Amino acid sequence: MKEAQATKEDVWRVLLEKAVAFNRLAPWQWMNEDEIFLVVDPETNERLYCSVIGALGQEHGMVVYIGEQGYKSLQYLLKHPYPEQDPVYTQRAVLISFADRNELSKEDYELLRSQGMTFRGKKQWPQFRSFVPGYYPWTISEEEAKLVTAALDQAFDVARRVREGELSLPVFPQDEKMFARIGEKKDGNVVWRDDHVPLAELEAEEKAPTYELLVDPKLIEMVKNIGQVYHGSIEFDAGYINRPVQDKRGERPYFPTFVLAVDVNTGFIIHNDLLPIENVAMRVQKAF
């Protein structure tokens, strides 16, 4: 049990040490947000798309977009710099940033204190935020911490090489390719290698969305047999509402889904409901 606890503590210790080293390197002084590079985690084979932020002199650090969902949210953000919908609803990422002491949450500070770490000066305190579609930004999990540690480790190497002129990163998505650091396990050791991955290859591997009927078939039959005709047009919509809900203290809050059906001609509200995040696709279908 003690050994397991020590291993768990090492995860956070190593993460914080990597973050501090990254902050000291300050790669935002010579790297831009659109110089995206890929890190393939050797433990999980998860793809981590990394963007160094801070060139504009505001918040600095790095965003790690995780997996296929993260890549899609990255694409959307760069194609729509002023999106209609807040990216917090769709983003799958972890934000590593450096804040002032008074900007830390209680959980942020407790993590640093548990590792005996303290800092002086502005924008020196490491802070991590997890973004998952439908959920409120939250502290990161241990699994996310391991992924971010791998990303930070390779980001330090990439940034140093860019500074020294050893490496030039393609600009996303104009250059139609992405520099990658790929980690592979060989004979019990991890070996990292450079690669350039065409964006077409990344997009070709995206899985086509699948849609299935999630409501009880008996409900469909019942609807078919209602036998009444509604003379008018109905507009139906569903979307997140910007009021996070926390069902239990300590649990991660989520954004409920608001569904609304309105008669187009009269504006009369036929149906409305606020749905929890569990089985939300099924609930939206049922509401429809």
VEXTORMI-505110 format. One record per residue (C-alpha): residue in three letters; x, y, z. Coordinates in Angstrom, 2 decimals. Layout:
<atoms>
     r        c1        c2        c3
   ALA         X         Y         Z
...
</atoms>
This chain:
<atoms>
     r        c1        c2        c3
   MET      0.00      0.00      0.00
   LYS      2.86      2.38      0.85
   GLU      4.56      1.56     -2.44
   ALA      1.37      2.31     -4.38
   GLN      0.99      5.61     -2.54
   ALA      4.59      6.56     -3.30
   THR      4.07      5.79     -6.98
   LYS      0.97      7.98     -7.02
   GLU      2.88     10.85     -5.38
   ASP      5.70     10.44     -7.93
   VAL      3.21     11.06    -10.76
   TRP      2.41     14.53     -9.41
   ARG      5.98     15.29     -8.40
   VAL      7.34     14.51    -11.86
   LEU      4.53     16.48    -13.51
   LEU      5.26     19.56    -11.42
   GLU      9.01     19.33    -12.02
   LYS      8.43     19.14    -15.79
   ALA      6.05     22.11    -15.62
   VAL      8.53     24.23    -13.65
   ALA     11.33     23.44    -16.14
   PHE      9.01     24.34    -19.03
   ASN      8.15     27.68    -17.41
   ARG     11.85     28.50    -16.94
   LEU     12.50     27.71    -20.59
   ALA      9.65     30.12    -21.58
   PRO      9.22     28.84    -25.17
   TRP      6.35     31.30    -25.84
   GLN      9.10     33.86    -26.38
   TRP      9.93     32.26    -29.74
   MET      7.03     29.92    -30.53
   ASN      3.49     30.67    -31.74
   GLU      0.18     28.94    -30.99
   ASP     -0.20     27.65    -34.56
   GLU      3.10     25.76    -34.47
   ILE      1.32     22.60    -33.39
   PHE      3.32     19.42    -32.81
   LEU      2.23     15.89    -32.01
   VAL      3.41     13.69    -29.15
   VAL      2.45     10.00    -29.19
   ASP      2.45      8.67    -25.63
   PRO      4.37      5.36    -25.47
   GLU      2.28      3.97    -22.61
   THR     -1.18      4.47    -24.11
   ASN     -0.46      5.34    -27.78
   GLU     -2.69      8.36    -27.19
   ARG     -2.11     11.25    -29.56
   LEU     -1.38     14.54    -27.84
   TYR     -1.52     17.70    -29.96
   CYS      0.53     20.43    -28.30
   SER      0.21     24.19    -28.70
   VAL      2.50     26.58    -26.82
   ILE      0.55     29.69    -25.78
   GLY      1.70     33.10    -24.60
   ALA      3.29     34.76    -27.64
   LEU      0.77     37.60    -27.36
   GLY      1.91     38.34    -23.81
   GLN     -1.24     37.14    -22.05
   GLU     -1.72     33.74    -20.39
   HIS      1.30     31.54    -21.05
   GLY      1.85     27.80    -20.95
   MET      0.67     25.00    -23.24
   VAL     -2.59     23.39    -24.34
   VAL     -2.54     19.62    -24.87
   TYR     -5.41     18.45    -27.09
   ILE     -6.09     14.78    -26.37
   GLY     -6.96     12.15    -28.96
   GLU     -9.34     12.37    -31.89
   GLN    -11.82     14.50    -29.97
   GLY     -9.03     16.91    -29.04
   TYR     -7.84     17.14    -32.65
   LYS    -11.35     17.99    -33.84
   SER    -11.68     20.74    -31.25
   LEU     -8.25     22.09    -32.25
   GLN     -9.28     22.17    -35.92
   TYR    -12.51     23.96    -35.07
   LEU    -10.79     26.59    -32.91
   LEU     -8.26     27.52    -35.60
   LYS    -10.90     27.62    -38.34
   HIS    -13.31     29.63    -36.16
   PRO    -11.29     32.12    -34.06
   TYR    -14.59     33.67    -32.94
   PRO    -16.84     30.61    -32.54
   GLU    -20.58     30.95    -32.02
   GLN    -20.47     28.35    -29.24
   ASP    -18.08     28.59    -26.29
   PRO    -15.23     26.07    -26.90
   VAL    -15.56     24.90    -23.28
   TYR    -18.56     22.79    -24.37
   THR    -16.65     20.81    -27.01
   GLN    -12.97     20.91    -26.08
   ARG    -11.01     17.82    -25.02
   ALA     -7.78     19.18    -23.68
   VAL     -5.61     19.96    -20.69
   LEU     -4.39     23.51    -20.12
   ILE     -1.03     23.99    -18.40
   SER     -0.64     27.60    -17.33
   PHE      1.26     29.68    -14.80
   ALA     -0.75     31.89    -12.50
   ASP     -0.36     34.31     -9.61
   ARG     -0.78     32.93     -6.11
   ASN     -4.19     34.58     -5.67
   GLU     -5.45     32.95     -8.88
   LEU     -4.99     29.41     -7.57
   SER     -7.91     27.36     -6.32
   LYS     -7.67     25.57     -2.99
   GLU     -6.99     22.30     -4.87
   ASP     -4.23     23.92     -6.96
   TYR     -2.46     25.17     -3.85
   GLU     -2.86     21.90     -1.94
   LEU     -1.23     19.98     -4.79
   LEU      1.82     22.28     -4.74
   ARG      2.00     22.25     -0.95
   SER      1.84     18.44     -0.85
   GLN      5.05     18.39     -2.88
   GLY      6.72     21.09     -0.78
   MET      6.70     23.58     -3.67
   THR      6.33     27.34     -3.42
   PHE      7.08     30.16     -5.84
   ARG      7.76     33.88     -5.93
   GLY      6.81     36.43     -8.53
   LYS      3.98     36.83    -10.98
   LYS      2.78     34.00    -13.23
   GLN      5.03     31.40    -11.58
   TRP      2.56     29.00     -9.96
   PRO      1.75     25.91    -12.11
   GLN     -1.95     25.32    -12.72
   PHE     -3.66     22.50    -14.63
   ARG     -7.20     22.42    -16.01
   SER     -9.04     19.54    -17.64
   PHE    -11.55     20.22    -20.42
   VAL    -14.03     17.45    -21.29
   PRO    -17.07     18.06    -23.55
   GLY    -20.17     18.74    -21.48
   TYR    -18.27     19.19    -18.23
   TYR    -17.09     22.23    -16.31
   PRO    -13.29     22.86    -16.41
   TRP    -11.82     20.93    -13.48
   THR     -8.63     19.73    -11.83
   ILE     -6.90     17.00    -13.81
   SER     -7.02     13.29    -13.09
   GLU     -4.00     11.07    -12.47
   GLU     -4.41      9.58    -15.95
   GLU     -4.36     13.07    -17.49
   ALA     -1.34     13.96    -15.34
   LYS      0.65     11.09    -16.88
   LEU     -0.27     12.17    -20.41
   VAL      0.62     15.80    -19.72
   THR      3.96     14.76    -18.23
   ALA      4.89     12.98    -21.48
   ALA      3.74     16.01    -23.48
   LEU      5.75     18.47    -21.35
   ASP      8.86     16.29    -21.52
   GLN      8.81     16.25    -25.32
   ALA      7.69     19.88    -25.58
   PHE     10.82     20.91    -23.69
   ASP     12.96     19.04    -26.23
   VAL     11.06     20.43    -29.24
   ALA     11.14     24.02    -27.95
   ARG     14.86     23.89    -27.20
   ARG     15.61     22.61    -30.70
   VAL     13.44     25.31    -32.27
   ARG     15.30     27.97    -30.27
   GLU     18.68     26.61    -31.36
   GLY     17.61     26.54    -35.00
   GLU     17.84     22.75    -35.20
   LEU     14.14     22.40    -35.95
   SER     11.48     24.36    -37.81
   LEU      7.87     23.51    -37.01
   PRO      5.17     23.45    -39.71
   VAL      2.36     25.97    -39.26
   PHE     -1.03     24.34    -38.66
   PRO     -2.99     23.80    -40.83
   GLN     -1.40     25.70    -43.75
   ASP      1.64     23.44    -44.14
   GLU     -0.54     20.31    -44.33
   LYS      1.82     18.30    -42.15
   MET      2.69     18.09    -38.47
   PHE      5.97     17.47    -36.71
   ALA      5.72     14.50    -34.34
   ARG      7.64     12.98    -31.47
   ILE      6.67      9.33    -31.36
   GLY      7.46      7.23    -28.31
   GLU      7.81      3.47    -28.68
   LYS      8.65      0.74    -26.18
   LYS     11.61     -1.45    -27.13
   ASP     13.19     -4.05    -24.84
   GLY     11.63     -2.44    -21.80
   ASN     12.88      1.04    -22.70
   VAL     11.15      3.98    -24.35
   VAL     12.69      5.23    -27.61
   TRP     11.63      8.56    -29.11
   ARG     11.90      9.42    -32.79
   ASP     11.05     12.36    -35.04
   ASP      8.48     12.15    -37.80
   HIS      6.36     14.39    -40.01
   VAL      2.73     13.26    -40.30
   PRO      0.55     14.54    -43.18
   LEU     -2.67     16.12    -41.90
   ALA     -4.56     14.10    -44.50
   GLU     -3.35     10.95    -42.74
   LEU     -4.55     12.22    -39.35
   GLU     -7.93     13.15    -40.77
   ALA     -8.27      9.89    -42.71
   GLU     -7.97      7.99    -39.43
   GLU    -10.85      9.90    -37.87
   LYS    -13.80      7.65    -37.24
   ALA    -17.02      8.57    -38.99
   PRO    -19.69      9.50    -36.44
   THR    -22.21      6.77    -35.80
   TYR    -25.84      7.47    -35.02
   GLU    -28.14      4.92    -33.52
   LEU    -31.64      4.84    -32.16
   LEU    -31.34      4.84    -28.39
   VAL    -34.97      5.06    -27.29
   ASP    -37.21      2.08    -26.66
   PRO    -38.64      0.83    -30.03
   LYS    -42.02      0.56    -28.30
   LEU    -41.98      4.35    -27.92
   ILE    -41.44      4.75    -31.68
   GLU    -44.38      2.46    -32.41
   MET    -46.52      4.41    -29.97
   VAL    -45.66      7.68    -31.72
   LYS    -46.50      6.17    -35.12
   ASN    -49.91      5.15    -33.84
   ILE    -50.94      8.46    -32.31
   GLY    -53.07      9.10    -35.39
   GLN    -53.31     12.87    -34.95
   VAL    -51.94     15.41    -37.41
   TYR    -50.35     18.60    -36.15
   HIS    -51.07     21.39    -38.65
   GLY    -47.98     23.55    -38.32
   SER    -44.20     23.57    -38.23
   ILE    -42.31     22.69    -35.07
   GLU    -38.75     23.74    -34.40
   PHE    -36.78     21.50    -32.04
   ASP    -33.36     22.25    -30.61
   ALA    -30.99     21.01    -27.92
   GLY    -27.85     22.58    -26.51
   TYR    -25.80     23.17    -23.39
   ILE    -26.93     25.83    -20.95
   ASN    -24.23     27.92    -19.30
   ARG    -25.22     27.05    -15.75
   PRO    -23.02     24.24    -14.41
   VAL    -24.67     21.75    -12.07
   GLN    -23.00     19.72     -9.34
   ASP    -25.10     16.78     -8.17
   LYS    -22.81     15.90     -5.25
   ARG    -20.22     17.93     -3.39
   GLY    -16.75     17.24     -4.73
   GLU    -17.99     15.79     -8.04
   ARG    -17.11     17.45    -11.32
   PRO    -19.91     19.85    -12.36
   TYR    -21.50     19.47    -15.79
   PHE    -23.49     21.65    -18.19
   PRO    -27.10     20.45    -18.49
   THR    -28.67     20.13    -21.94
   PHE    -31.71     22.31    -22.57
   VAL    -34.27     21.00    -25.07
   LEU    -37.01     23.15    -26.57
   ALA    -39.83     22.53    -29.07
   VAL    -41.65     25.60    -30.39
   ASP    -44.48     26.19    -32.86
   VAL    -42.82     28.25    -35.59
   ASN    -45.94     30.27    -36.47
   THR    -47.25     31.11    -33.01
   GLY    -44.08     30.94    -30.90
   PHE    -45.95     28.68    -28.48
   ILE    -43.61     26.45    -26.44
   ILE    -44.79     22.87    -26.85
   HIS    -42.11     21.21    -24.75
   ASN    -39.02     22.12    -22.75
   ASP    -36.76     20.20    -20.39
   LEU    -33.37     20.32    -18.68
   LEU    -31.41     17.08    -19.07
   PRO    -28.54     15.65    -16.98
   ILE    -25.33     14.56    -18.71
   GLU    -25.79     10.81    -18.18
   ASN    -27.21      9.14    -21.30
   VAL    -27.87     12.58    -22.76
   ALA    -28.11     11.36    -26.39
   MET    -30.87      8.92    -25.40
   ARG    -32.66     11.60    -23.38
   VAL    -32.56     14.09    -26.28
   GLN    -34.00     11.47    -28.64
   LYS    -36.73     10.71    -26.13
   ALA    -37.51     14.43    -25.76
   PHE    -37.75     14.73    -29.55
</atoms>
